[in-house]
């Protein structure tokens, strides 16, 4: 890059990378200290299956029916998945899109709380980001 490029308003790669990095820093800062809410999930089976289970309903013994839960009723702005020592944070809107487009229906018959939901992969979440 020559000096005339800078004088005509073209930003250097450093300036662009710095601004891009700073935007990410502000997002993380807002999540950690600001007004955004985060629902945190941890999936023990991910390491074996490569899938994340996203609950959308549970069976209520009290009412003897399926009740919306999890992703269907969350008020969180973001969802964070703790996978071993990695944390993946996604907007609730993008997670809903990933479940809608790529989710595979799954029911968990684990007593005492049977549930229904969808299996997705981290790749599904990333694919939604790329499709924007």
MOZIVEN-V985670 format. One line per field, one symbol per residue. ss: DSSP state (H for helix, E for strand, - for the rest). psi: psi as a letter, one per 40 degrees, with the letter a starting at -180 (. if undefined). burial: I if it has 9 or more other C-alpha atoms within 8 Angstrom, else O. A space follows every 50 residues. Layout:
BEGIN
ss = ???
psi = ???
burial = ???
END
This chain:
BEGIN
ss = --HHHHH-----HHHHHHHHHHHHHHHHHHHHH----EEEEE---HHHH- -EEEEEEEEE----EEEE-HHH-----EEEEEE--EEEEEEHHHHHHHHH HH-EEEEE------EEEEEE-HHHHHHHHHH-
psi = hidddddeehiiddddddddddddddddddddeaeiihhhihhdedddde ihhhheiihhddefihhiabddeieidihhhhhbehhhhiiddddddddd deihihihfhiegiiiaihiiddddddddde.
burial = OOOOIIOOOOIOOOOIOOOOOOOOOOOOIIIOOOOIIIIOOOIOOIOOOI IIIIIIIIIIOOOOOOOIIIIOOOOIIIIIIIIOOOOOOIIIOIIIIIIO OOIOOOIOOOOOIIIIIIIIIIOIIOOIOOOO
END
